[in-house]
């Protein structure tokens, strides 16, 4: 059962996100962790999707300005940088941009490195839709 309001930790303050369509909240992100799943046991479904599948009302939890700029260009709309911790309830959806290097290997920058727009545009980006059930 979804809570009426899903609270996110954002810049040290609680920010309320009003769920859409029957309590489902949709997010756009560039990382996923099992720590994001609120209820256990849960099942995680992961499917490929395209940029045009990312809902316009998805809440951004993109942590760096350069990543937000690249995603804004890809999606054709503003994706604000909003560093926050997310807790996914059952039914919530997370649209994840996955990064790959020029050889097709999953990409993760070195510790402490924040990539610039040029660096990010040099990567291959693919979309995943993650649903918690």
PyMOL commands that set and color helices and strands:
alter all, ss='L'
color gray80, all
select helices_A, chain A and resi 34-36+51-53+65-75+117-121
alter helices_A, ss='H'
color red, helices_A
select strands_A, chain A and resi 5-10+13-18+26-29+44-49+59-60+84-85+93-100+124-132
alter strands_A, ss='S'
color yellow, strands_A
deselect
rebuild
show_as cartoon
